[in-house]
Structures are given as C-alpha cells and as structure tokens.
Amino acid sequence: MDGRIRVLESVIESMGDGVAVVDEHGKFVLMNAAARRLYGRGPTDGPVEQWAEIYGVLRADGVTPFPADELPLARALRGEATDQIELFFRNIAHPDGIIVSSTGRPLRDAAGRVCGGIVVLRDISAQKRAEVEMRDTNDRLNRLLEDQERRGQQSRVLAEMSSLLQATSAVDELYAVIADYMERLFPGQAGAFFAYSASRDDLEQKSWWGGFAADEHPLMKPEECWGLRRGRAHRVDGGTTRMRCAHIPPALGGSALCVPVLGPDETLGLLHVRFRAAGDSAREHVLWEEREQVTATAAEYLGLALVNLRLRLALQQQSIRDPLTGLFNRRFLEETLPREIRRAQRKRSTLCVLMLDIDNFKTFNDRYGHAAGDNVLREFSGLLIDNIRATDIASRYGGEEFTIVLPDSPVADARKKAELILEKTRALRVTFNGTGVGPISTSIGLAACPEHCDNAQALMRAADQALYAAKQGGRARVEIFTRGTAGAATV
C-alpha cells in the first residue's frame, strides 16, 4: 500500500498541471512542483482568508482582488465544485502575472463528510495571449475591411458627385449637389460651403449639411480662416486655440477641416467640415488622413465644376445677350415670344409688344461718331431696364431698334408704359467725351395678343407697322396697331 502511495505521489509530483490538496482545516497536505511554480511559493500556514493576499491572486482582469472565500479551494472546503475558474497570479515569482485555470473539488470521507479539498491548476497564459492576439488580429482585419469598404463607397460617391456637378446648369443645383453628397461622404458630420461674394470682400454661406445651422455664419471674412489665408487645407482641433479659425465656435467638439476651393487663377470658396472625435487616438490619426484626402478631392471637383459652370453660363449669356447693351438679342426674342404667347393663351391674358426705334439715330453717328452712338444705345438700354418689370423682356432687335415683351399687360397698361418711356427718353441726357449728345427721342409701336393677332410672327409684324406709323406721324410718339389699315391710329 505504501508503495502504491509513493507511486501516486511520484506521478502527481511529475504532472505538468499543478495539484494542491488541503485538509478539512485548510492545511496544505500536498502541493506538487507545478503547483508551487504556479503559486510562486510553497504551502502556507496562513488561514484561508489570507490565501489570496499571500499568493497574489487577482481576478482575470489582473487588477481586481480575488475574494478569498471564492477561491476554488475555499469553495471546495464548503462542499462546492468549481470548473475552470480563471485566476491571475502576480507575485514575486510572477511579477508580470500569469493566468491560471483552476478546477476544484471537495474531498469526502466514507460518511460523505467534507474532509478536505483539491484543486488542479493549469497555466493558460499562452492560450490567453494567443486569444488576445487572435482577437486583435480579427479586429485589425475587420477594421481593414471596413476601411476598404468605406473607401470604396467614398470613391463611388465622389465619382457620382463629380458627374452630377459637371451636369449642373445653375449654381443653386450645384450647391444642392454639394450638400447631398458631402453628407453621404461623411455621415453624421456637419459642414458648409462658402463662396466669395461678387465684391470678394467676404464669403457667403451657400450650402450646408449635417445639422450645420443655416444662419450660424452667413458671412465670413477671408482673414477669419487660416485655410484661406494659407491657401491649403487647415485642421483645427476642438480643444486647442492654436491657429484656430475665427469662424469656428469656441465650444466646438471634435475637429474641423477648412479646405479652399480653387480655380485656375483664384480662390472660389471654402469647404468647411466638422468631425466628431473617433475616441481612439491611433484610429483618429488614420481617419484624419482619409478625411483630408476625401475633402480635398471633393473641393477639387467642386472647383472644376464651378469654373465649368461659369464658362457655360458665360457662353449661354453671350448667345442670348447683345454684347453692346446687355439686353437680350433677337435670337432670344424669337425663341421666347412664341412660348410667352402660348402661356398668355392658356391664362387667357393679354400680351403686348412694344417696338421702339431711336429717332434720327444716323444723325448721332454722323455728327458725333459711332463711339458716341454706341454710348447712346447703352444709355437708352439702361433706361429700358430701369422702367420695366422683372417679368418683362427687353431685347435689342437690331441697330437702333428695340423690343419689349409685356406679359399679362392689357393694352391700356402697355400704352402707359410706352408713354412713360417716351417721357424718360426726352429727359435722358447723354454725354460723350465731356460733350452732350442729343436731344434723344424714340418712336414706339404697340401690338397686342390676342386683340391684334395670335402668333409671334404676326404680332411682331403688327408692332412694326405701328412703329412705322409713329415714324410717319412725326416721331417721338406711340402708335397702336389698328386692324384693317396699312397705318395705325394715333394715340
């Protein structure tokens, strides 16, 4: 029997797992070499209540003290069985700490009474490190996949935004595209686009998204933004005052990015985006590189779109505007008048046309030269613009002839408008090179739809006949077209 006990003790002593046995009083009766290595020392004579302190036992987090009465051996003495309880040992033998899995069982005598306890200990530190490394690796892989997916999505959004920006035909459309797609590029973040005003003394808030207040900063001075002053992207951290843009509120949380929107030879505006903090400083650094790149790309696309839109609008204006007077040209009139007539017919309203001709204009050119004549044309055009409604259409028909389309205007109202223009023209004083040019007068023919005709070609012909009658009647007067006569009735 003693031989078998010695064999058993030898086997236990040579086990890789630690084995410790205590009697019913908590006295250690057995502790093999592996257990001594894991505990960091041999058996203690201290009471159960001091075991956690004596052996440096903490919970698996390596910080929280492990209650002595919850140790597997202590519970075994109470008749409780435990399985794979994780203990963290930090003591002189293990200053960096080890993680041990402990399984405890009560020992009972023939009568079933608890007469001691036994625990089996296994060092699982390497396993835990492998689990942590695997978890970290999986987290990194997941972040890489998320980053790749996000960047792919951002690339698709940027490409779609660029396509839509190039297709816009008005600045308001362009501003709407920016607001929509910047919010898609940076969900949950806020921002705004500021464009230079015509005077270039300040920038106006034109587009905003993500909760950015529409009236937070309606006007901005260029010197308020470090990004505009430096001509490059500028980052502002929420908690710092160093190089902080004046247009950013002091209570800003997170960070902000100011990226100038550039044209070929001038700065067009500012793309301003505010970001909430990511929480992880290392992660924040990676995100900022991505944010700067994406915002800079968006600003580049926006700059190209603004320049192209300006060029298209300029070409459009050149195609429909008279370069000398700035009024609409004859081509625009011929395209617009039929549409206005159809609109008047649907509304059952009257549309009138005034045909105007500057009297004796050839005399101005002969006496003062063509430059002076051009000045008369410009001044007269400005007079027309100042005395018509926003819905009226003034155009230069050709030479010294002009046309005004008056939608929703009865003949009586159109006549009053024509007489007002006559009066204003008589009072017009034009000078050229310090010399007075004039006096100036105009003759006006008036025709109406549907009273006189029902199509654009006939309406223009009727207004021209009325103008001819005004010229024949002595000039500087208004004539209304009279149906059934070659001339017109004097008003």
HELIX and SHEET records of a PDB file:
HELIX    1   1 ASP A    2  SER A   14  1                                  13    
HELIX    2   2 ALA A   33  TYR A   39  1                                   7    
HELIX    3   3 VAL A   48  GLN A   50  5                                   3    
HELIX    4   4 TRP A   51  TYR A   55  1                                   5    
HELIX    5   5 ALA A   68  GLU A   70  5                                   3    
HELIX    6   6 PRO A   72  LEU A   77  1                                   6    
HELIX    7   7 SER A  125  ALA A  167  1                                  43    
HELIX    8   8 VAL A  171  LEU A  185  1                                  15    
HELIX    9   9 PRO A  222  GLU A  224  5                                   3    
HELIX   10  10 TRP A  226  ARG A  230  1                                   5    
HELIX   11  11 SER A  281  ILE A  320  1                                  40    
HELIX   12  12 ARG A  330  LYS A  347  1                                  18    
HELIX   13  13 PHE A  361  TYR A  368  1                                   8    
HELIX   14  14 HIS A  370  ASP A  386  1                                  17    
HELIX   15  15 VAL A  411  ALA A  427  1                                  17    
HELIX   16  16 ALA A  456  GLN A  472  1                                  17    
SHEET    1   A 6 PHE A  28  MET A  31  0                                        
SHEET    2   A 6 GLY A  18  ASP A  23 -1                                        
SHEET    3   A 6 VAL A 114  ASP A 123 -1                                        
SHEET    4   A 6 ILE A  98  ARG A 108 -1                                        
SHEET    5   A 6 THR A  82  PHE A  89 -1                                        
SHEET    6   A 6 VAL A  57  LEU A  58 -1                                        
SHEET    1   B 6 LEU A 219  MET A 220  0                                        
SHEET    2   B 6 LEU A 203  TRP A 209 -1                                        
SHEET    3   B 6 ALA A 190  TYR A 196 -1                                        
SHEET    4   B 6 THR A 267  PHE A 275 -1                                        
SHEET    5   B 6 SER A 255  LEU A 262 -1                                        
SHEET    6   B 6 HIS A 234  ASP A 237 -1                                        
SHEET    1   C 6 ILE A 393  GLY A 398  0                                        
SHEET    2   C 6 GLU A 401  LEU A 406 -1                                        
SHEET    3   C 6 LEU A 351  ILE A 358 -1                                        
SHEET    4   C 6 THR A 442  CYS A 449 -1                                        
SHEET    5   C 6 VAL A 478  PHE A 481  1                                        
SHEET    6   C 6 ALA A 488  THR A 490 -1                                        
SHEET    1   D 2 VAL A 430  PHE A 432  0                                        
SHEET    2   D 2 THR A 435  VAL A 437 -1                                        
END                                                                             
